[in-house]
Amino acid sequence: MSRGRRGSSVVEAVVATALAGIAAAGLAATAAMTVDGLRLARDTGMALALASERLEALRVGPRANGSDGRVAADGTRFARTWSVVEGRGAPTRLSAQIAWGRRSLTLATEALP
């Protein structure tokens, strides 16, 4: 082999290694974003279930404003509060708010008196 050819193969190896490192870093970042997205989807689904559960209880049971403090589910702590706004001659507005971390979710519906 000529001397110039051997030098270019070392450069090619360095470039290939650098590109492989960049690709690996990109894959690691994508994996981390995917895990965060899955965690957010899980927590949002749980918050939705907790809010739906409370609204259903308000539809069929006693209606009053309230809170049951912190609710732990799937390793996350949720704060659940609800409100009832009675309307004269109008449907009653029921709402449930679930908060966790820096996020929150509110569900509201109307129910006949």
C-alpha positions, 0 to 999 in steps of 0.5 A, spaced: 500 500 500 502 506 498 503 511 504 497 516 502 492 510 501 493 508 509 492 515 511 486 516 508 483 509 511 485 512 518 481 519 516 475 514 514 475 510 520 475 517 524 470 520 520 466 513 521 467 513 528 464 520 529 458 519 525 457 513 529 457 517 535 453 522 533 448 517 531 448 513 537 447 520 541 441 522 537 438 515 538 439 516 546 436 523 545 430 520 541 429 514 546 429 519 552 424 523 549 419 517 547 420 515 555 418 522 557 412 522 552 410 515 554 410 517 562 406 523 560 401 519 556 400 514 562 399 520 567 394 524 563 390 517 562 390 516 569 388 523 571 382 522 566 380 516 569 380 520 576 376 526 573 371 521 570 370 517 576 369 523 580 364 526 575 360 519 575 360 519 582 357 527 582 352 525 577 349 519 581 350 521 588 350 527 593 353 533 589 357 538 593 364 541 592 370 538 595 377 535 595 380 528 597 387 531 597 393 527 594 391 520 590 397 516 589 396 512 582 402 508 578 407 512 582 404 519 581 401 523 586 395 527 583 391 532 587 383 531 585 378 537 587 371 538 584 366 543 584 358 543 583 355 550 580 347 549 581 343 553 576 336 555 577 332 552 572 338 550 568 343 544 568 348 543 574 355 544 572 360 539 575 367 539 574 373 535 576 380 538 576 386 533 577 393 536 578 400 533 578 407 536 577 406 542 573 400 539 569 393 539 570 387 537 567 379 539 568 373 535 565 366 539 566 359 536 564 352 539 565 347 534 569 340 535 570 337 537 577 
